[in-house]
């Protein structure tokens, strides 16, 4: 079950659209030592230094390695907050953070299902996206590459430093988040429609499909190793 704690924002470490990385000061700490946390600002709104927050510390309690960050759930200092969404279709449905991201399909665009021979590269790890992009650009520098992120790993695209770097360098022409994943340039109900959007909305020459950062399999293996050590 999830674990929630109260704390205060010690300092803002890093910010980009949709994401703040911060140090949070748990109420139980009197020494001023901060612990790393992140804020998904499109879901909970931004925070400022000194704000009292409610954060989920489950991943840290479980020792999940790269996934072991606190996640801010609510800004208790600010209270009410709202941000207009992109449509009527919700992602993170039936959770307290369900968001009206909307999806491209609901706007009635007549997008052909034929991909016109566009190659699709399916990756099993998020980090492979960078390798595929580098290889494709080496073979054909002007190639237009789109990225479709599935909901197999982290759901918020904004958590990916890799995608942020590729986008800043214009190495991908756009991103599409499919399923429960969210935060791409375009939102899609599923991978098939996301591929059609990549071809016909982003005019992609090739599309890479991969989960977001974070691999459940590695976390399961780590839990098994820890259990064996305890024995």
MOQUI-V465858 format. One record per backbone hydrogen bond with DSSP energy under -1.0 kcal/mol. CO is the residue of the C=O (numbers start at 0). NH is the residue of the N-H. E is the energy in kcal/mol with one decimal. If there is no record, write none. Layout:
co:nh:e
CO:NH:E
CO:NH:E
This chain:
co:nh:e
2:56:-2.2
4:54:-2.9
5:26:-1.6
6:52:-2.8
7:24:-3.7
8:49:-2.6
10:22:-2.2
13:20:-3.0
15:18:-2.8
18:15:-2.4
19:38:-2.9
20:12:-2.6
20:13:-1.9
21:36:-2.2
22:9:-3.3
22:10:-1.0
23:34:-2.3
24:7:-2.0
25:28:-1.7
34:23:-3.0
35:69:-1.8
36:21:-2.9
37:71:-2.3
38:19:-2.0
38:40:-1.2
39:42:-2.1
39:43:-2.1
40:44:-1.4
47:50:-2.2
50:8:-2.2
51:75:-1.7
51:76:-1.4
52:6:-2.0
53:72:-3.1
53:73:-1.8
54:4:-2.6
55:70:-2.1
56:60:-2.4
57:61:-1.9
58:63:-1.9
63:66:-1.9
64:67:-2.2
66:68:-1.8
69:37:-2.0
70:55:-3.3
73:53:-2.6
74:78:-1.9
88:101:-2.6
90:98:-2.2
91:94:-1.3
94:97:-1.6
98:90:-2.1
98:100:-2.1
99:85:-1.8
102:105:-1.1
103:106:-1.4
104:107:-1.3
108:110:-1.6
114:117:-1.6
118:206:-2.0
120:208:-3.1
125:128:-1.9
127:131:-2.4
128:132:-2.5
129:133:-2.3
130:134:-2.4
131:135:-2.7
132:136:-2.4
133:137:-1.7
134:138:-1.8
135:139:-2.6
139:142:-2.4
143:204:-2.5
143:205:-1.8
144:172:-3.0
145:207:-2.8
146:175:-2.6
147:209:-2.2
148:177:-2.8
154:181:-2.4
155:158:-1.4
156:159:-2.3
159:163:-1.7
160:164:-2.2
161:165:-2.5
162:166:-2.7
163:167:-2.1
164:168:-1.5
165:170:-2.8
166:169:-1.5
173:146:-2.0
174:185:-1.7
175:148:-2.7
176:187:-2.6
177:180:-1.6
181:156:-2.7
185:176:-2.2
186:103:-3.0
189:193:-1.7
190:194:-2.5
191:195:-1.7
192:196:-2.2
193:197:-2.2
194:198:-2.1
195:199:-2.7
196:200:-2.5
196:201:-1.7
197:203:-2.4
205:145:-2.1
206:120:-2.7
207:147:-3.1
208:122:-3.0
209:149:-1.7
212:153:-2.3
214:218:-1.3
215:219:-2.3
216:220:-2.3
217:221:-2.3
218:222:-2.2
219:223:-2.2
220:224:-2.3
221:225:-2.5
222:226:-2.1
223:227:-2.3
224:228:-2.1
225:229:-2.1
226:230:-1.3
